[in-house]
Amino acid sequence: MRHRLSGRQLNRDATARASLFNNLVTSLITYGRIETTVAKAKELGRYADPIITLGIGVHELVAKGDKASKAETAQVLHAIRLARKTVMTKDALHKLFHEVAPHFATRKGGYTRVLKTRTRKGDAAPMAFIELVGLNGQPTA
């Protein structure tokens, strides 16, 4: 029985599911908008929102750059190391802290939007776009 267990299993074991969502979060940050199944898109929001919140927490310190104190630099480094557990590429990590986090600095959650699109031809899976709100799916690089 699955009483009091949260999250979708998606017919994968824990390590495969973690890898899947790490890659999806990386792609979402890199491209701003990706297409996947509805179930994966809904679950992806639960993984992406805390990572963006982590970037928002230190975005002002990142903006200081070289003018930051040692303690502030340590905070930024800690946040980068925490985000690195999920975000797989250096480009996506840089974009998270320098573009995505400042964009969402005034929001308190709700960074992603799921838009249902079509039914996939091969297996009739319902598909959806998941995008970062306000970025319109356009890469900001």
Sine and cosine of phi, psi and omega as CSV:
sin_phi,cos_phi,sin_psi,cos_psi,sin_omega,cos_omega
0.00,0.00,0.54,-0.84,-0.06,-1.00
-0.95,-0.30,0.57,0.82,-0.02,-1.00
-0.89,0.46,0.72,-0.70,0.09,-1.00
0.89,0.46,0.37,0.93,0.09,-1.00
-0.98,-0.22,0.74,-0.68,-0.06,-1.00
-0.95,-0.31,0.39,-0.92,0.06,-1.00
1.00,-0.06,0.43,-0.90,0.02,-1.00
-1.00,-0.01,0.65,-0.76,-0.01,-1.00
-0.99,0.13,-0.49,0.87,0.03,-1.00
0.82,0.57,0.50,0.87,0.06,-1.00
0.84,0.55,0.61,0.79,0.01,-1.00
-0.73,-0.68,0.40,-0.92,0.13,-0.99
-0.98,0.17,0.09,-1.00,-0.16,-0.99
-0.89,0.46,-0.66,0.75,-0.05,-1.00
-0.94,0.33,-0.63,0.78,0.04,-1.00
-0.92,0.40,-0.61,0.79,0.03,-1.00
-0.92,0.39,-0.66,0.75,0.03,-1.00
-0.90,0.44,-0.69,0.73,0.03,-1.00
-0.89,0.45,-0.67,0.74,0.02,-1.00
-0.85,0.53,-0.76,0.65,-0.06,-1.00
-0.96,0.28,-0.51,0.86,0.11,-0.99
-0.88,0.47,-0.69,0.72,0.01,-1.00
-0.93,0.37,-0.62,0.78,0.03,-1.00
-0.92,0.39,-0.64,0.76,0.04,-1.00
-0.89,0.45,-0.68,0.73,0.03,-1.00
-0.87,0.49,-0.71,0.71,0.01,-1.00
-0.91,0.41,-0.63,0.77,0.01,-1.00
-0.89,0.45,-0.68,0.73,0.02,-1.00
-0.93,0.37,-0.64,0.77,-0.04,-1.00
-0.92,0.39,-0.75,0.66,-0.14,-0.99
-0.98,-0.18,-0.30,0.95,0.00,-1.00
0.99,0.12,-0.42,0.91,-0.03,-1.00
-0.42,-0.91,0.77,-0.64,0.04,-1.00
-0.70,-0.71,0.38,-0.93,0.06,-1.00
-0.94,-0.33,0.76,-0.65,0.01,-1.00
-0.47,-0.88,-0.08,-1.00,0.02,-1.00
-0.96,0.30,0.35,-0.94,-0.04,-1.00
-0.88,0.48,-0.69,0.73,-0.03,-1.00
-0.89,0.46,-0.69,0.72,0.02,-1.00
-0.92,0.39,-0.63,0.78,-0.01,-1.00
-0.90,0.43,-0.70,0.72,0.00,-1.00
-0.90,0.43,-0.63,0.77,0.00,-1.00
-0.96,0.28,-0.52,0.85,-0.03,-1.00
-0.88,0.47,-0.56,0.83,0.04,-1.00
-0.85,0.52,-0.56,0.83,0.01,-1.00
-0.93,0.36,-0.39,0.92,0.02,-1.00
-1.00,-0.07,-0.59,0.80,-0.09,-1.00
-0.97,0.23,-0.64,0.77,-0.08,-1.00
-0.86,0.50,-0.71,0.71,0.03,-1.00
-0.91,0.42,-0.53,0.85,0.02,-1.00
-0.93,0.37,-0.67,0.74,0.03,-1.00
-0.91,0.41,-0.64,0.77,0.05,-1.00
-0.87,0.49,-0.62,0.79,0.06,-1.00
-0.88,0.48,-0.67,0.74,0.04,-1.00
-0.92,0.38,-0.60,0.80,0.00,-1.00
-0.91,0.42,-0.58,0.81,-0.03,-1.00
-0.87,0.49,-0.44,0.90,-0.05,-1.00
-0.85,-0.52,0.20,0.98,-0.10,-0.99
-0.90,0.43,-0.53,0.85,0.04,-1.00
-0.94,0.35,-0.59,0.81,0.03,-1.00
-0.95,0.32,-0.57,0.82,0.06,-1.00
-0.91,0.42,-0.62,0.79,-0.01,-1.00
-0.91,0.41,-0.47,0.88,0.03,-1.00
-0.91,0.42,-0.57,0.82,0.01,-1.00
0.92,0.38,-0.83,-0.55,-0.06,-1.00
-0.96,0.30,-0.27,0.96,-0.03,-1.00
-0.99,0.16,-0.08,1.00,-0.03,-1.00
-0.96,0.28,0.54,-0.84,0.04,-1.00
-0.96,0.27,0.11,-0.99,0.01,-1.00
-0.89,0.46,-0.63,0.77,0.00,-1.00
-0.91,0.41,-0.65,0.76,0.02,-1.00
-0.93,0.38,-0.64,0.77,0.05,-1.00
-0.89,0.46,-0.61,0.79,0.03,-1.00
-0.91,0.42,-0.62,0.79,0.05,-1.00
-0.89,0.45,-0.69,0.72,0.00,-1.00
-0.90,0.44,-0.70,0.71,0.00,-1.00
-0.88,0.47,-0.64,0.76,0.03,-1.00
-0.90,0.44,-0.68,0.73,0.02,-1.00
-0.90,0.43,-0.64,0.77,0.02,-1.00
-0.90,0.44,-0.67,0.75,0.00,-1.00
-0.92,0.40,-0.61,0.80,0.06,-1.00
-0.92,0.40,-0.67,0.74,0.00,-1.00
-0.93,0.37,-0.51,0.86,-0.03,-1.00
-0.90,0.44,-0.37,0.93,0.06,-1.00
-0.91,0.42,-0.48,0.88,-0.05,-1.00
-0.95,-0.30,-0.69,0.72,-0.06,-1.00
-0.99,0.11,0.82,-0.57,-0.21,-0.98
-1.00,-0.02,-0.34,0.94,-0.06,-1.00
-0.87,-0.49,0.46,-0.89,0.02,-1.00
-0.92,0.40,-0.59,0.81,0.01,-1.00
-0.89,0.46,-0.70,0.72,0.01,-1.00
-0.92,0.39,-0.59,0.80,0.02,-1.00
-0.91,0.42,-0.69,0.73,0.04,-1.00
-0.90,0.45,-0.69,0.73,0.00,-1.00
-0.90,0.43,-0.61,0.79,0.02,-1.00
-0.85,0.52,-0.74,0.67,-0.10,-0.99
-0.99,0.10,-0.42,0.91,-0.09,-1.00
-0.97,-0.26,-0.33,0.95,-0.04,-1.00
-0.82,-0.57,-0.77,0.64,-0.09,-1.00
-0.95,0.32,-0.76,0.65,-0.04,-1.00
-0.87,0.48,-0.73,0.69,0.05,-1.00
-0.89,0.45,-0.52,0.85,0.02,-1.00
-0.90,0.45,-0.62,0.78,-0.06,-1.00
-0.99,-0.16,0.25,0.97,-0.12,-0.99
-0.87,0.50,-0.51,0.86,-0.05,-1.00
-1.00,-0.03,-0.12,0.99,-0.01,-1.00
-1.00,0.00,0.46,-0.89,0.08,-1.00
-0.88,-0.47,0.96,0.28,0.01,-1.00
1.00,-0.06,0.06,-1.00,0.01,-1.00
0.93,0.37,0.76,0.65,-0.07,-1.00
-1.00,0.06,-0.26,0.96,-0.06,-1.00
-0.87,-0.48,0.42,-0.91,0.02,-1.00
-0.71,-0.70,0.70,-0.72,0.04,-1.00
-0.95,-0.30,0.83,-0.56,0.02,-1.00
-0.87,-0.49,0.92,-0.40,0.00,-1.00
-0.95,0.32,0.68,-0.73,-0.13,-0.99
-0.88,-0.48,-0.88,0.48,-0.20,-0.98
-0.46,-0.89,-0.03,-1.00,0.15,-0.99
-0.94,-0.34,0.79,-0.61,-0.02,-1.00
-0.92,0.39,0.68,-0.74,-0.12,-0.99
-0.92,0.38,-0.65,0.76,-0.12,-0.99
-0.92,0.39,-0.70,0.71,-0.08,-1.00
-0.79,-0.62,0.16,0.99,0.03,-1.00
0.87,0.50,0.50,0.87,0.05,-1.00
-0.97,0.22,0.69,-0.72,0.06,-1.00
-0.94,0.33,0.76,-0.65,-0.06,-1.00
-0.95,-0.32,0.37,-0.93,0.00,-1.00
-0.45,-0.89,0.46,-0.89,0.20,-0.98
-1.00,-0.03,0.65,-0.76,0.21,-0.98
-0.87,-0.49,0.76,-0.65,-0.08,-1.00
-0.68,-0.73,0.36,-0.93,0.11,-0.99
-0.99,0.16,0.82,-0.58,-0.09,-1.00
-0.89,0.46,0.75,-0.66,0.07,-1.00
1.00,0.03,-0.24,0.97,0.04,-1.00
-1.00,-0.04,-0.17,0.99,0.05,-1.00
0.83,0.56,0.45,0.89,0.05,-1.00
0.94,0.35,0.09,1.00,-0.01,-1.00
-1.00,-0.06,0.74,-0.67,0.10,-1.00
-0.88,0.48,0.71,-0.71,-0.03,-1.00
-0.99,-0.11,0.14,0.99,-0.01,-1.00
-0.99,0.17,0.00,0.00,0.00,0.00
